[in-house]
Amino acid sequence: MSIQEVDQILITILMDNSTDLLLKNSAHAIRAPLTMNEKFVLPPPIAEHGFSALVNVVKYKKNSYTKNNNNIFLFDTGVSENGVLHNIDVFGINFDQIKGIILSHGHFDHFTGLVSIIKTMSFRQPTAILNLFIHPDAFLKRWVIFPDGRRAKMPFLDEKNLEKMGVQIHKNTGVRLLPNDKFPWLLITGEIPRATNYERGFPIQYTENPHDNEKDLRPDPLVKDDQAIVANVRNKGLVILTACGHSGIINTINYAKKVTRINKIYAVIGGFHLPADGGIYEQAIEPTIKELEKADPDYIVPCHCTGWKATNRIIETFPEKFMQSSVGTTFKF
């Protein structure tokens, strides 16, 4: 799959599990300001157990330093109805130029803010077409059944409601190029093959049958709708952005390399889903670290559901490659 080189990709963290206003700027991380116009930034940004990022792909016009515009996409919308909107207002981000929203998968910590954001975008741009890029399985009605037998129904996306709101829903299970095939500057992976034996998805997840029968739950451990975003930065390699990484960050890296036919990894950023649970995810930490060493990215930015134990192992193993995430940070590659 051919993906063109871009000159720069800017990834602004609009929602993540932590915020730190005392972080310093660096060459690749522009931190959220503590003060503006001789005043402290108040109210402060909020952090929640969710994820959202604004992705701006920059490609300069030939023989000019002028940027091509309208290459901005929103990746996920957080875990609360208004958390992402709050942070957008705090940071003074103008997202009127967003060309579309990409949902990584159909879990509520990644889509709950969607309706509020769509309403806000529609109010600000009444004639704009709102594009949503999504895997069809993201609309499944899902449950979690815990090992002790407890059950809980997960909030789900209402496809019909989104259509009534005028959203153009683009479903795809395979690779999609954005903004289009003529200008393939950003790649959505679609379904990511599961090749490793330690990245095992979400085994306690089940889905209702097509007739909405809550009593007939079927195993849905793979989270097939989990997808990542990939860009190819000129002379640097691939930047891979994942949200929860239910496919496994190593599976994701290997698939990105396969579909782009590019082996150099510039940066890996996002949720790696390696919480210290005492079970399969914690057992996957060390194999993941070993494979990350082989992949040899220049930068690693663990976010959201990576977990503190896995993050600490990344810091110990890759002290020069690690960058700390925080709500409001713009990572510039």
ZAMARGU-4260 file (C-alpha; in steps of 0.2 Angstrom, whole numbers, plus 5000, padded with zeros to 4 digits):
<rodrens>
0) 5000/5000/5000 | 5008/5016/4994 | 5008/5030/5007 | 5016/5047/5003 | 5030/5055/5013
5) 5024/5070/5023 | 5035/5084/5030 | 5028/5084/5048 | 5014/5076/5059 | 5008/5085/5074
10) 4998/5075/5087 | 4990/5085/5101 | 4984/5075/5116 | 4966/5081/5120 | 4962/5068/5132
15) 4973/5056/5142 | 4974/5048/5159 | 4986/5061/5166 | 4990/5080/5165 | 5006/5088/5171
20) 5007/5107/5169 | 5025/5108/5175 | 5033/5098/5160 | 5046/5107/5150 | 5046/5109/5131
25) 5058/5099/5121 | 5062/5097/5102 | 5047/5085/5099 | 5035/5090/5113 | 5027/5107/5115
30) 5019/5107/5132 | 5003/5115/5138 | 5006/5132/5144 | 5004/5136/5163 | 5002/5154/5160
35) 4995/5165/5145 | 4995/5184/5144 | 5002/5186/5162 | 4988/5175/5169 | 4988/5157/5174
40) 4978/5146/5162 | 4961/5143/5172 | 4951/5133/5173 | 4965/5119/5171 | 4963/5105/5158
45) 4956/5089/5164 | 4962/5071/5163 | 4951/5056/5162 | 4953/5037/5159 | 4950/5040/5140
50) 4959/5045/5124 | 4958/5058/5111 | 4971/5066/5099 | 4971/5080/5086 | 4981/5074/5071
55) 4988/5087/5059 | 4997/5080/5044 | 5008/5094/5036 | 5015/5093/5018 | 5023/5108/5011
60) 5019/5114/4993 | 5033/5111/4980 | 5045/5125/4980 | 5037/5134/4995 | 5036/5133/5013
65) 5017/5135/5013 | 5007/5121/5021 | 4994/5112/5012 | 4978/5115/5023 | 4964/5104/5029
70) 4974/5089/5034 | 4967/5089/5052 | 4958/5074/5059 | 4951/5070/5076 | 4956/5053/5083
75) 4944/5047/5097 | 4933/5058/5108 | 4936/5053/5126 | 4927/5045/5140 | 4915/5059/5145
80) 4902/5069/5135 | 4911/5086/5137 | 4929/5082/5143 | 4937/5084/5126 | 4927/5100/5122
85) 4933/5107/5139 | 4951/5105/5135 | 4949/5111/5117 | 4942/5127/5125 | 4956/5128/5138
90) 4969/5127/5125 | 4960/5139/5113 | 4961/5125/5099 | 4951/5129/5083 | 4945/5113/5076
95) 4934/5120/5063 | 4946/5114/5050 | 4944/5096/5055 | 4941/5085/5039 | 4934/5070/5049
100) 4934/5060/5065 | 4942/5043/5066 | 4937/5031/5079 | 4950/5018/5085 | 4937/5006/5091
105) 4920/5005/5099 | 4924/5006/5118 | 4916/5020/5128 | 4932/5028/5134 | 4935/5032/5116
110) 4918/5038/5109 | 4908/5045/5123 | 4912/5063/5118 | 4907/5060/5100 | 4889/5067/5100
115) 4894/5083/5109 | 4908/5086/5098 | 4897/5083/5082 | 4884/5095/5089 | 4897/5108/5092
120) 4905/5106/5075 | 4887/5107/5067 | 4884/5123/5076 | 4900/5131/5071 | 4899/5124/5053
125) 4881/5121/5049 | 4884/5117/5030 | 4900/5106/5033 | 4899/5087/5030 | 4904/5078/5045
130) 4914/5062/5041 | 4916/5048/5053 | 4929/5034/5049 | 4925/5018/5058 | 4926/4999/5058
135) 4908/4991/5057 | 4911/4981/5073 | 4913/4997/5083 | 4893/4997/5083 | 4892/4980/5091
140) 4883/4979/5108 | 4895/4972/5120 | 4897/4966/5137 | 4911/4962/5149 | 4910/4946/5159
145) 4922/4946/5173 | 4931/4930/5180 | 4920/4930/5195 | 4904/4929/5185 | 4899/4948/5186
150) 4892/4955/5170 | 4891/4973/5164 | 4884/4980/5148 | 4896/4992/5139 | 4889/5009/5132
155) 4887/5007/5113 | 4887/5019/5098 | 4870/5022/5091 | 4872/5022/5072 | 4855/5028/5068
160) 4856/5043/5079 | 4873/5048/5071 | 4864/5046/5054 | 4850/5057/5060 | 4863/5070/5065
165) 4869/5071/5047 | 4886/5061/5050 | 4893/5053/5034 | 4898/5036/5041 | 4913/5028/5032
170) 4914/5009/5037 | 4930/5000/5032 | 4938/4984/5038 | 4954/4986/5028 | 4966/4999/5025
175) 4960/5017/5021 | 4970/5031/5015 | 4967/5049/5020 | 4962/5062/5014 | 4960/5051/4998
180) 4969/5039/4987 | 4976/5053/4977 | 4984/5061/4992 | 4988/5046/5003 | 4996/5056/5018
185) 4988/5046/5032 | 4984/5028/5034 | 4970/5019/5044 | 4975/5001/5047 | 4958/4994/5048
190) 4959/4976/5056 | 4976/4971/5062 | 4981/4953/5061 | 4985/4944/5077 | 5002/4935/5075
195) 5010/4936/5092 | 5005/4923/5105 | 5005/4935/5120 | 4994/4949/5113 | 4977/4942/5116
200) 4965/4956/5114 | 4951/4957/5127 | 4946/4939/5132 | 4932/4944/5144 | 4922/4954/5130
205) 4906/4947/5123 | 4893/4953/5111 | 4875/4952/5109 | 4867/4942/5095 | 4860/4952/5080
210) 4843/4952/5088 | 4847/4961/5104 | 4846/4946/5115 | 4855/4950/5130 | 4854/4932/5136
215) 4863/4926/5121 | 4881/4933/5122 | 4894/4927/5111 | 4913/4928/5114 | 4921/4943/5106
220) 4939/4943/5112 | 4948/4950/5097 | 4941/4968/5096 | 4943/4967/5078 | 4938/4985/5076
225) 4954/4991/5085 | 4964/5001/5072 | 4978/5013/5072 | 4984/5028/5062 | 5001/5028/5052
230) 5010/5042/5044 | 5027/5042/5034 | 5038/5057/5039 | 5051/5062/5025 | 5068/5054/5029
235) 5062/5048/5046 | 5051/5033/5045 | 5033/5029/5051 | 5024/5037/5065 | 5011/5025/5072
240) 4997/5031/5083 | 4986/5019/5093 | 4973/5022/5105 | 4971/5007/5116 | 4981/4994/5106
245) 4969/4979/5109 | 4978/4972/5094 | 4994/4972/5103 | 5007/4986/5099 | 5019/4974/5092
250) 5006/4967/5080 | 5002/4985/5076 | 5020/4989/5072 | 5022/4974/5061 | 5006/4976/5051
255) 5011/4995/5048 | 5028/4989/5041 | 5019/4976/5031 | 5006/4987/5022 | 5017/5002/5020
260) 5033/4992/5015 | 5043/5003/5026 | 5053/4996/5040 | 5060/5012/5049 | 5049/5017/5064
265) 5051/5035/5069 | 5039/5035/5083 | 5026/5025/5092 | 5013/5034/5102 | 4997/5029/5111
270) 4989/5016/5122 | 4998/4999/5123 | 4985/4991/5134 | 4998/4983/5146 | 4990/4986/5163
275) 4998/4977/5178 | 4983/4965/5181 | 4992/4950/5187 | 4987/4941/5171 | 4989/4941/5152
280) 4992/4959/5150 | 5006/4960/5163 | 5013/4944/5156 | 5014/4953/5139 | 5025/4967/5146
285) 5042/4958/5144 | 5039/4951/5127 | 5033/4968/5121 | 5049/4976/5128 | 5060/4964/5119
290) 5051/4966/5102 | 5051/4985/5104 | 5070/4984/5106 | 5070/4975/5089 | 5058/4987/5081
295) 5070/5001/5087 | 5059/5016/5086 | 5067/5033/5089 | 5053/5039/5101 | 5041/5030/5112
300) 5026/5039/5120 | 5015/5027/5131 | 4998/5034/5134 | 4981/5030/5142 | 4980/5011/5145
305) 4998/5007/5144 | 4999/5005/5163 | 5013/5012/5175 | 5022/4995/5176 | 5024/4994/5157
310) 5028/5013/5156 | 5042/5011/5169 | 5049/4996/5160 | 5049/5007/5144 | 5058/5021/5154
315) 5071/5009/5161 | 5074/5001/5144 | 5073/5016/5132 | 5078/5031/5143 | 5083/5041/5128
320) 5068/5036/5117 | 5054/5039/5131 | 5043/5054/5131 | 5030/5058/5144 | 5012/5061/5138
325) 5001/5074/5146 | 4985/5082/5141 | 4988/5097/5130 | 5005/5091/5124 | 5008/5093/5105
330) 5020/5080/5099 | 5029/5086/5083 | 5038/5073/5072
</rodrens>
